[in-house]
Amino acid sequence: MSETKLTASQQAVIFDLDGTLVDTLPDLQFALNRVLEEESLQSLEREETRLMIGGGARNLIELAFNKRNVTAEKDRIDAGFERFLTYYGDEPTLRSNTFPGVEDALATLNESNIAMGVCTNKPQAMTEQVISGFDIAHYFGEAVIGGDVLPVRKPEAGHLLAVIERTQRRPEHTFMVGDSETDVGAARNAGIPIVVVDFGYTALQPEELKADAVISHFDDLLPALSSLGLLI
């Protein structure tokens, strides 16, 4: 009996958000510096902030305090976190932009009936604001899970696998696109190939992440995914 041939519509691509689909750094930096200024602490430069992104908003606040040599108590971090959520939530897309080529890549994947999702450690409400603000939410449907939805989050496999489940595709037919060691860790833990962008928010060099492929522009995404087995 012959095996059923795999089709593109049975496959999925899961994306990280910050530093992968969207350059959210300008708005994150603005909100973070408002918190620091209220704490009478020196503002952070773009590069300093860039290297702190990826572990979620609360982690960002902790790292910012540490960067300014402040050992903050939990209550102080909690208060800073809540203010950060307010400031960022007020204008999460004002200064940010999707990376060049993102819209074209998503449109092409969609035209090929390849399912897509977002797996991010960013809080769910902020995630939805950002993808809606850039008019890309319709590509993902319900397959969007932020870092505050489940008991686990990246790099644990459960977070990524939950997003895949929402696409109604199988993990062995899925690929991931990210920018950091957190993304690579999640993909490896879930047994999924990953493409890494080299313009994201990580202190490591792209080759140090040991991804399956590295791209410098979203125009290169589809060929990279195709080389890993995506049917397009």
The 8 nearest C-alpha neighbors of each residue, nearest first, counted from 0:
[[1, 2, 3, 4, 5, 6, 9, 172],
 [2, 0, 3, 4, 5, 6, 9, 7],
 [3, 1, 4, 0, 5, 6, 9, 172],
 [4, 2, 5, 1, 6, 0, 9, 7],
 [3, 5, 2, 6, 1, 7, 9, 230],
 [4, 6, 3, 9, 7, 10, 8, 230],
 [7, 5, 8, 9, 4, 230, 10, 231],
 [6, 8, 230, 9, 10, 113, 231, 111],
 [7, 9, 112, 113, 6, 10, 111, 114],
 [10, 8, 7, 6, 168, 5, 172, 113],
 [11, 9, 172, 7, 8, 113, 173, 168],
 [10, 12, 114, 173, 113, 115, 174, 168],
 [11, 13, 174, 115, 175, 173, 114, 14],
 [14, 12, 116, 175, 117, 115, 176, 174],
 [15, 13, 117, 176, 175, 118, 177, 116],
 [14, 16, 177, 118, 119, 117, 19, 176],
 [15, 17, 20, 19, 119, 21, 14, 18],
 [18, 16, 19, 21, 23, 22, 20, 15],
 [17, 19, 199, 22, 200, 21, 20, 178],
 [18, 20, 16, 17, 177, 21, 178, 15],
 [21, 19, 16, 97, 98, 18, 101, 17],
 [20, 22, 97, 17, 23, 98, 96, 18],
 [21, 23, 18, 96, 24, 95, 97, 98],
 [24, 22, 95, 21, 25, 17, 26, 27],
 [23, 25, 27, 22, 26, 28, 49, 95],
 [26, 24, 28, 27, 94, 23, 95, 29],
 [27, 25, 29, 28, 94, 24, 23, 91],
 [28, 26, 24, 30, 29, 25, 31, 23],
 [27, 29, 31, 25, 26, 30, 24, 32],
 [28, 30, 26, 32, 27, 31, 25, 33],
 [31, 29, 33, 87, 86, 27, 32, 28],
 [32, 30, 28, 34, 33, 29, 27, 83],
 [31, 33, 35, 42, 34, 29, 30, 36],
 [32, 34, 36, 30, 31, 35, 37, 29],
 [33, 35, 37, 31, 32, 36, 79, 83],
 [36, 34, 32, 38, 40, 37, 33, 42],
 [35, 37, 39, 33, 38, 40, 34, 32],
 [38, 36, 34, 35, 39, 33, 40, 32],
 [37, 39, 35, 36, 40, 34, 79, 33],
 [40, 38, 36, 37, 35, 41, 34, 42],
 [39, 41, 35, 38, 36, 42, 67, 37],
 [42, 40, 36, 43, 35, 39, 67, 32],
 [43, 41, 32, 35, 40, 36, 44, 33],
 [42, 44, 47, 48, 32, 41, 45, 28],
 [43, 45, 47, 46, 48, 42, 28, 49],
 [46, 44, 48, 47, 49, 43, 28, 24],
 [45, 47, 49, 48, 44, 50, 43, 51],
 [48, 46, 44, 45, 49, 50, 43, 51],
 [47, 49, 45, 51, 46, 50, 43, 28],
 [50, 48, 46, 200, 51, 47, 52, 45],
 [49, 51, 201, 48, 202, 200, 47, 52],
 [52, 50, 48, 49, 59, 62, 53, 47],
 [53, 51, 49, 50, 54, 200, 59, 48],
 [54, 52, 55, 51, 120, 200, 181, 17],
 [55, 53, 58, 52, 120, 59, 56, 51],
 [54, 56, 120, 121, 58, 53, 57, 59],
 [57, 55, 59, 58, 60, 121, 54, 80],
 [58, 56, 60, 59, 80, 55, 61, 76],
 [57, 59, 61, 56, 60, 55, 54, 62],
 [58, 60, 56, 62, 57, 61, 51, 63],
 [61, 59, 63, 57, 58, 62, 80, 64],
 [62, 60, 58, 64, 63, 59, 65, 57],
 [63, 61, 65, 59, 64, 60, 66, 58],
 [62, 64, 66, 60, 65, 61, 59, 67],
 [65, 63, 69, 67, 61, 66, 62, 60],
 [64, 66, 68, 62, 69, 67, 63, 61],
 [67, 65, 63, 68, 64, 62, 69, 61],
 [66, 68, 64, 65, 69, 63, 40, 41],
 [69, 67, 65, 66, 64, 70, 63, 71],
 [68, 70, 64, 65, 67, 71, 66, 63],
 [71, 69, 65, 68, 72, 64, 61, 67],
 [70, 72, 69, 75, 76, 73, 64, 61],
 [71, 73, 75, 74, 76, 70, 77, 69],
 [72, 74, 76, 75, 77, 71, 78, 61],
 [75, 73, 77, 76, 72, 78, 71, 79],
 [74, 76, 78, 72, 77, 73, 71, 79],
 [75, 77, 79, 73, 78, 74, 80, 71],
 [78, 76, 80, 74, 75, 79, 73, 81],
 [79, 77, 75, 81, 80, 76, 74, 82],
 [80, 78, 76, 82, 77, 81, 83, 34],
 [79, 81, 77, 83, 78, 82, 57, 76],
 [82, 80, 84, 78, 83, 79, 77, 85],
 [83, 81, 85, 79, 84, 80, 86, 78],
 [82, 84, 80, 86, 85, 81, 30, 87],
 [85, 83, 81, 87, 82, 86, 88, 80],
 [84, 86, 82, 88, 83, 87, 89, 81],
 [87, 85, 83, 30, 89, 88, 84, 82],
 [86, 88, 30, 91, 84, 89, 85, 90],
 [87, 89, 85, 86, 90, 91, 84, 125],
 [88, 90, 86, 87, 85, 91, 84, 92],
 [89, 91, 88, 93, 92, 87, 86, 26],
 [92, 90, 87, 88, 26, 93, 129, 89],
 [91, 93, 95, 94, 90, 129, 132, 26],
 [92, 94, 90, 95, 91, 26, 96, 25],
 [95, 93, 26, 25, 92, 96, 23, 91],
 [96, 94, 23, 92, 22, 93, 25, 26],
 [97, 95, 22, 21, 98, 23, 94, 92],
 [96, 98, 21, 20, 22, 101, 99, 95],
 [97, 99, 21, 101, 20, 22, 96, 100],
 [100, 98, 101, 97, 217, 216, 102, 218],
 [99, 101, 217, 103, 102, 218, 104, 98],
 [102, 100, 104, 103, 99, 98, 217, 105],
 [101, 103, 105, 104, 100, 106, 135, 97],
 [104, 102, 106, 100, 105, 101, 107, 218],
 [105, 103, 107, 101, 106, 102, 100, 108],
 [106, 104, 108, 102, 107, 103, 109, 101],
 [105, 107, 109, 103, 104, 108, 102, 110],
 [108, 106, 110, 104, 109, 105, 103, 111],
 [109, 107, 111, 105, 113, 110, 106, 104],
 [108, 110, 106, 112, 111, 107, 113, 105],
 [109, 111, 107, 112, 108, 106, 113, 105],
 [110, 112, 108, 109, 113, 107, 231, 7],
 [113, 111, 8, 109, 110, 114, 108, 7],
 [112, 114, 8, 11, 108, 111, 10, 109],
 [115, 113, 11, 166, 112, 10, 12, 8],
 [116, 114, 12, 139, 11, 13, 113, 138],
 [115, 117, 13, 142, 139, 143, 14, 162],
 [116, 118, 143, 14, 13, 15, 119, 142],
 [119, 117, 15, 144, 14, 159, 143, 145],
 [120, 118, 145, 121, 15, 16, 146, 117],
 [146, 119, 121, 55, 145, 54, 122, 152],
 [120, 122, 55, 119, 146, 145, 126, 123],
 [123, 121, 145, 146, 147, 125, 124, 126],
 [122, 124, 145, 126, 125, 127, 121, 144],
 [123, 125, 127, 126, 122, 128, 145, 88],
 [126, 124, 128, 127, 123, 122, 129, 88],
 [127, 125, 123, 129, 128, 124, 121, 122],
 [126, 128, 124, 130, 125, 129, 131, 123],
 [129, 127, 125, 131, 126, 130, 132, 124],
 [128, 130, 132, 126, 131, 127, 92, 125],
 [129, 131, 136, 135, 133, 127, 132, 128],
 [132, 130, 134, 136, 128, 133, 129, 127],
 [131, 133, 129, 130, 134, 128, 92, 135],
 [132, 134, 130, 131, 135, 129, 97, 92],
 [135, 133, 131, 132, 136, 130, 137, 129],
 [134, 136, 130, 137, 133, 138, 131, 102],
 [137, 135, 130, 131, 138, 139, 134, 140],
 [138, 136, 139, 135, 140, 134, 131, 130],
 [137, 139, 136, 135, 140, 115, 109, 105],
 [140, 138, 116, 115, 137, 142, 136, 141],
 [139, 141, 137, 142, 138, 136, 143, 116],
 [140, 142, 143, 139, 165, 166, 116, 144],
 [141, 143, 116, 165, 162, 139, 140, 166],
 [144, 142, 117, 141, 116, 118, 162, 139],
 [145, 143, 118, 162, 123, 117, 148, 142],
 [146, 144, 123, 122, 119, 121, 120, 147],
 [120, 145, 147, 122, 121, 152, 148, 119],
 [146, 148, 122, 145, 149, 123, 120, 121],
 [149, 147, 146, 145, 144, 123, 150, 122],
 [148, 150, 151, 147, 152, 146, 158, 145],
 [149, 151, 152, 148, 147, 158, 146, 157],
 [152, 150, 149, 158, 155, 157, 153, 146],
 [151, 153, 158, 146, 155, 154, 120, 149],
 [154, 152, 155, 185, 158, 181, 120, 156],
 [153, 155, 185, 181, 184, 152, 182, 156],
 [156, 154, 153, 185, 157, 152, 158, 151],
 [155, 157, 189, 188, 185, 159, 158, 160],
 [158, 156, 160, 159, 155, 161, 151, 152],
 [157, 159, 152, 161, 156, 160, 153, 151],
 [158, 160, 162, 161, 156, 157, 118, 163],
 [159, 161, 163, 157, 162, 158, 156, 164],
 [160, 162, 164, 158, 159, 163, 157, 165],
 [163, 161, 165, 159, 142, 164, 160, 144],
 [164, 162, 160, 166, 165, 161, 168, 159],
 [165, 163, 161, 167, 162, 166, 160, 168],
 [164, 166, 142, 162, 167, 163, 161, 141],
 [165, 167, 163, 168, 164, 142, 114, 162],
 [168, 166, 164, 165, 163, 169, 114, 9],
 [167, 169, 166, 9, 163, 10, 164, 11],
 [168, 170, 172, 171, 173, 167, 163, 164],
 [171, 169, 173, 172, 163, 168, 191, 160],
 [170, 172, 169, 173, 191, 190, 174, 10],
 [173, 171, 10, 170, 169, 11, 9, 168],
 [172, 174, 11, 170, 171, 10, 12, 191],
 [175, 173, 12, 192, 191, 193, 13, 11],
 [174, 176, 193, 13, 12, 14, 194, 192],
 [177, 175, 194, 14, 193, 195, 13, 15],
 [178, 176, 195, 15, 182, 19, 14, 179],
 [177, 179, 195, 199, 196, 19, 18, 200],
 [180, 178, 181, 182, 201, 177, 183, 200],
 [179, 181, 183, 182, 184, 208, 178, 201],
 [182, 180, 154, 184, 179, 183, 153, 185],
 [183, 181, 185, 179, 184, 180, 177, 186],
 [182, 184, 180, 186, 185, 181, 187, 179],
 [183, 185, 154, 181, 187, 182, 186, 180],
 [186, 184, 154, 188, 182, 156, 155, 153],
 [187, 185, 191, 183, 189, 188, 184, 190],
 [186, 188, 190, 184, 189, 185, 191, 183],
 [189, 187, 156, 185, 186, 190, 184, 155],
 [188, 190, 156, 186, 187, 191, 185, 160],
 [191, 189, 187, 188, 186, 192, 171, 170],
 [190, 192, 186, 189, 174, 187, 193, 173],
 [193, 191, 174, 211, 175, 186, 190, 194],
 [194, 192, 175, 211, 176, 210, 174, 186],
 [193, 195, 212, 176, 213, 211, 210, 175],
 [196, 194, 213, 177, 178, 176, 210, 212],
 [197, 195, 214, 178, 198, 213, 215, 199],
 [196, 198, 215, 205, 199, 214, 195, 213],
 [199, 197, 196, 215, 200, 18, 178, 19],
 [200, 198, 18, 178, 197, 19, 201, 196],
 [199, 201, 49, 18, 50, 52, 178, 179],
 [202, 200, 50, 179, 203, 199, 178, 49],
 [201, 203, 50, 204, 200, 49, 179, 51],
 [204, 202, 201, 207, 205, 208, 179, 180],
 [203, 205, 207, 206, 202, 208, 201, 197],
 [206, 204, 207, 208, 197, 203, 213, 195],
 [207, 205, 208, 204, 209, 210, 213, 203],
 [208, 206, 204, 205, 209, 203, 210, 180],
 [207, 209, 206, 205, 210, 180, 203, 183],
 [210, 208, 207, 206, 211, 205, 183, 212],
 [211, 209, 212, 208, 193, 194, 195, 183],
 [210, 212, 193, 194, 192, 209, 213, 227],
 [211, 213, 194, 210, 195, 223, 214, 193],
 [214, 212, 195, 194, 196, 197, 210, 205],
 [215, 213, 196, 216, 219, 197, 195, 220],
 [214, 216, 197, 196, 198, 213, 217, 219],
 [217, 215, 218, 219, 214, 100, 99, 220],
 [216, 218, 100, 220, 219, 101, 99, 104],
 [217, 219, 216, 220, 100, 104, 221, 101],
 [220, 218, 217, 216, 222, 221, 214, 223],
 [221, 219, 217, 223, 222, 218, 224, 214],
 [220, 222, 224, 223, 219, 225, 218, 104],
 [223, 221, 225, 224, 220, 219, 226, 218],
 [224, 222, 220, 226, 221, 225, 219, 212],
 [225, 223, 221, 227, 226, 229, 222, 220],
 [224, 226, 229, 222, 228, 227, 223, 221],
 [225, 227, 223, 224, 228, 222, 229, 221],
 [228, 226, 224, 225, 229, 223, 192, 211],
 [229, 227, 225, 226, 230, 224, 172, 174],
 [228, 230, 225, 224, 227, 231, 226, 7],
 [231, 229, 7, 225, 228, 6, 10, 224],
 [230, 229, 7, 111, 225, 108, 221, 113]]
